């Protein structure tokens, strides 16, 4: 998979489409987001290539590391219910 940093190497659409005909292309946008561009007819083949691509797997691992771990909705509900049920401490009024 070819990787193109659009900040360092701006590319016109015609050239990008030529590159995609050779294989999938990963684009790094100026905002830091990454995109994969591939020919639509080759979806199954691209999925297999991405699964076998160490670069893409590393990208997914880095992306996942940026996000907080997911929590089950049931766990979150129990935490909120426990917090709501907890006694509310009264503030002492000192004058």
DRENPA-3360 file (N, C-alpha, C; in nm, 2 decimals, always signed):
BEGIN
1 = XXXXXXXX = +0.08/-0.12/+0.00/+0.00/+0.00/+0.00/+0.09/+0.12/+0.00 ~ +0.06/+0.21/-0.09/+0.14/+0.34/-0.10/+0.08/+0.44/+0.00 ~ +0.17/+0.51/+0.07/+0.13/+0.61/+0.17/+0.17/+0.75/+0.12 ~ +0.08/+0.84/+0.12/+0.11/+0.98/+0.08/+0.08/+1.08/+0.19 ~ +0.17/+1.16/+0.23/+0.15/+1.27/+0.32/+0.11/+1.39/+0.24 ~ -0.01/+1.43/+0.24/-0.06/+1.54/+0.16/+0.00/+1.68/+0.20 ~ +0.06/+1.69/+0.32/+0.12/+1.81/+0.36/+0.26/+1.82/+0.29 ~ +0.33/+1.71/+0.29/+0.46/+1.71/+0.22/+0.46/+1.70/+0.07;
9 = XXXXXXXX = +0.36/+1.62/+0.02/+0.35/+1.59/-0.12/+0.20/+1.61/-0.17 ~ +0.16/+1.73/-0.19/+0.03/+1.75/-0.25/+0.02/+1.68/-0.38 ~ -0.10/+1.63/-0.41/-0.12/+1.55/-0.53/-0.25/+1.58/-0.60 ~ -0.25/+1.59/-0.73/-0.38/+1.62/-0.79/-0.46/+1.49/-0.81 ~ -0.59/+1.51/-0.83/-0.68/+1.40/-0.84/-0.65/+1.30/-0.95 ~ -0.61/+1.35/-1.06/-0.58/+1.26/-1.18/-0.46/+1.17/-1.14 ~ -0.36/+1.23/-1.08/-0.24/+1.15/-1.04/-0.28/+1.05/-0.93 ~ -0.36/+1.09/-0.84/-0.41/+1.00/-0.73/-0.48/+0.88/-0.79;
17 = XXXXXXXX = -0.57/+0.91/-0.89/-0.65/+0.80/-0.95/-0.56/+0.70/-1.02 ~ -0.45/+0.75/-1.08/-0.35/+0.67/-1.15/-0.29/+0.57/-1.05 ~ -0.25/+0.63/-0.93/-0.19/+0.55/-0.82/-0.28/+0.44/-0.77 ~ -0.41/+0.48/-0.76/-0.51/+0.38/-0.71/-0.52/+0.26/-0.80 ~ -0.50/+0.29/-0.93/-0.52/+0.17/-1.02/-0.41/+0.07/-1.00 ~ -0.29/+0.11/-0.94/-0.18/+0.02/-0.91/-0.20/-0.05/-0.78 ~ -0.29/+0.01/-0.69/-0.31/-0.05/-0.56/-0.37/+0.05/-0.47 ~ -0.41/+0.01/-0.35/-0.47/+0.10/-0.25/-0.37/+0.21/-0.21;
25 = XXXXXXXX = -0.42/+0.32/-0.17/-0.33/+0.43/-0.13/-0.38/+0.48/+0.01 ~ -0.29/+0.50/+0.10/-0.33/+0.56/+0.23/-0.28/+0.71/+0.23 ~ -0.38/+0.80/+0.26/-0.35/+0.94/+0.25/-0.35/+1.00/+0.39 ~ -0.25/+1.08/+0.42/-0.24/+1.15/+0.55/-0.28/+1.29/+0.52 ~ -0.40/+1.33/+0.57/-0.45/+1.46/+0.54/-0.38/+1.57/+0.63 ~ -0.39/+1.70/+0.59/-0.33/+1.80/+0.67/-0.38/+1.81/+0.82 ~ -0.50/+1.76/+0.84/-0.56/+1.76/+0.98/-0.51/+1.64/+1.06 ~ -0.43/+1.56/+1.00/-0.38/+1.44/+1.07/-0.46/+1.31/+1.05;
33 = XXXXXXXX = -0.57/+1.32/+0.99/-0.65/+1.20/+0.97/-0.60/+1.12/+0.85 ~ -0.62/+0.99/+0.86/-0.57/+0.90/+0.76/-0.69/+0.84/+0.68 ~ -0.67/+0.83/+0.55/-0.78/+0.77/+0.47/-0.72/+0.67/+0.38 ~ -0.80/+0.56/+0.35/-0.75/+0.46/+0.25/-0.84/+0.47/+0.13 ~ -0.78/+0.48/+0.01/-0.85/+0.49/-0.11/-0.82/+0.37/-0.19 ~ -0.92/+0.30/-0.24/-0.90/+0.18/-0.32/-1.01/+0.17/-0.43 ~ -0.98/+0.10/-0.53/-1.08/+0.08/-0.64/-1.20/+0.00/-0.58 ~ -1.32/+0.04/-0.61/-1.44/-0.02/-0.55/-1.46/-0.16/-0.59;
41 = XXXXXXXX = -1.43/-0.20/-0.71/-1.45/-0.34/-0.75/-1.36/-0.44/-0.68 ~ -1.26/-0.39/-0.62/-1.16/-0.48/-0.56/-1.18/-0.49/-0.41 ~ -1.30/-0.47/-0.36/-1.32/-0.46/-0.22/-1.27/-0.58/-0.14 ~ -1.32/-0.70/-0.18/-1.28/-0.82/-0.11/-1.13/-0.84/-0.11 ~ -1.06/-0.81/-0.22/-0.92/-0.82/-0.23/-0.85/-0.72/-0.14 ~ -0.91/-0.60/-0.14/-0.85/-0.49/-0.05/-0.86/-0.53/+0.09 ~ -0.98/-0.59/+0.13/-0.99/-0.63/+0.27/-0.89/-0.73/+0.31 ~ -0.86/-0.82/+0.23/-0.76/-0.92/+0.25/-0.62/-0.86/+0.26;
49 = XXXXXXXX = -0.59/-0.77/+0.17/-0.46/-0.70/+0.17/-0.44/-0.62/+0.30 ~ -0.55/-0.55/+0.34/-0.54/-0.47/+0.46/-0.52/-0.55/+0.58 ~ -0.59/-0.67/+0.59/-0.57/-0.76/+0.70/-0.43/-0.81/+0.71 ~ -0.36/-0.82/+0.59/-0.23/-0.87/+0.59/-0.12/-0.76/+0.59 ~ -0.17/-0.64/+0.59/-0.08/-0.52/+0.58/-0.03/-0.48/+0.72 ~ +0.10/-0.50/+0.75/+0.15/-0.46/+0.88/+0.14/-0.31/+0.90 ~ +0.16/-0.23/+0.79/+0.14/-0.08/+0.81/+0.00/-0.05/+0.85 ~ -0.10/-0.11/+0.79/-0.24/-0.08/+0.82/-0.27/-0.13/+0.96;
57 = XXXXXXXX = -0.22/-0.24/+1.00/-0.25/-0.29/+1.13/-0.19/-0.20/+1.24 ~ -0.07/-0.15/+1.21/+0.00/-0.05/+1.30/-0.08/+0.07/+1.31 ~ -0.14/+0.12/+1.19/-0.22/+0.24/+1.19/-0.34/+0.22/+1.28 ~ -0.41/+0.10/+1.27/-0.53/+0.07/+1.35/-0.49/+0.07/+1.50 ~ -0.38/+0.01/+1.53/-0.33/+0.00/+1.67/-0.31/+0.14/+1.73 ~ -0.24/+0.23/+1.65/-0.22/+0.37/+1.70/-0.35/+0.44/+1.72 ~ -0.44/+0.42/+1.62/-0.57/+0.49/+1.63/-0.65/+0.45/+1.75 ~ -0.64/+0.32/+1.78/-0.72/+0.26/+1.89/-0.65/+0.31/+2.03;
65 = XXXXXXXX = -0.52/+0.33/+2.03/-0.45/+0.37/+2.15/-0.49/+0.52/+2.19 ~ -0.54/+0.60/+2.09/-0.57/+0.73/+2.11/-0.71/+0.75/+2.18 ~ -0.79/+0.64/+2.18/-0.92/+0.65/+2.23/-0.93/+0.58/+2.37 ~ -1.01/+0.63/+2.45/-1.03/+0.56/+2.58/-1.09/+0.42/+2.56 ~ -1.06/+0.33/+2.64/-1.12/+0.20/+2.63/-1.28/+0.21/+2.64 ~ -1.34/+0.12/+2.56/-1.49/+0.12/+2.56/-1.54/+0.05/+2.69 ~ -1.65/+0.10/+2.73/-1.71/+0.04/+2.85/-1.85/-0.01/+2.81 ~ -1.89/-0.12/+2.87/-2.03/-0.17/+2.85/-2.13/-0.08/+2.90;
73 = XXXXXXXX = -2.24/-0.06/+2.83/-2.35/+0.03/+2.88/-2.40/-0.01/+3.01 ~ -2.41/-0.14/+3.03/-2.46/-0.20/+3.16/-2.37/-0.16/+3.27 ~ -2.24/-0.16/+3.25/-2.15/-0.12/+3.36/-2.16/+0.03/+3.39 ~ -2.18/+0.11/+3.29/-2.19/+0.26/+3.30/-2.32/+0.28/+3.38 ~ -2.43/+0.21/+3.35/-2.56/+0.23/+3.41/-2.55/+0.20/+3.56 ~ -2.48/+0.09/+3.59/-2.46/+0.05/+3.74/-2.38/+0.16/+3.81 ~ -2.28/+0.21/+3.75/-2.20/+0.32/+3.81/-2.28/+0.44/+3.84 ~ -2.36/+0.48/+3.74/-2.45/+0.60/+3.76/-2.55/+0.57/+3.87;
81 = XXXXXXXX = -2.61/+0.46/+3.87/-2.71/+0.42/+3.97/-2.65/+0.42/+4.11 ~ -2.53/+0.37/+4.12/-2.46/+0.37/+4.25/-2.43/+0.51/+4.30 ~ -2.39/+0.59/+4.20/-2.36/+0.73/+4.24/-2.48/+0.81/+4.28 ~ -2.59/+0.78/+4.21/-2.72/+0.85/+4.25/-2.77/+0.80/+4.38 ~ -2.75/+0.67/+4.41/-2.80/+0.62/+4.54/-2.71/+0.65/+4.66 ~ -2.59/+0.69/+4.63/-2.50/+0.72/+4.74/-2.55/+0.84/+4.82 ~ -2.53/+0.84/+4.95/-2.58/+0.95/+5.04/-2.51/+1.08/+5.00 ~ -2.58/+1.19/+4.99/-2.53/+1.32/+4.96/-2.48/+1.39/+5.08;
89 = XXXXXXX = -2.35/+1.42/+5.09/-2.30/+1.48/+5.21/-2.35/+1.63/+5.22 ~ -2.40/+1.66/+5.35/-2.45/+1.79/+5.37/-2.33/+1.88/+5.41 ~ -2.34/+2.00/+5.36/-2.23/+2.10/+5.38/-2.26/+2.16/+5.52 ~ -2.15/+2.18/+5.60/-2.17/+2.24/+5.73/-2.17/+2.39/+5.70 ~ -2.25/+2.46/+5.77/-2.26/+2.61/+5.76/-2.19/+2.67/+5.87 ~ -2.08/+2.73/+5.84/-2.00/+2.80/+5.94/-2.01/+2.95/+5.93 ~ -2.06/+3.02/+6.03/-2.08/+3.17/+6.02/-2.00/+3.24/+6.12;
% end
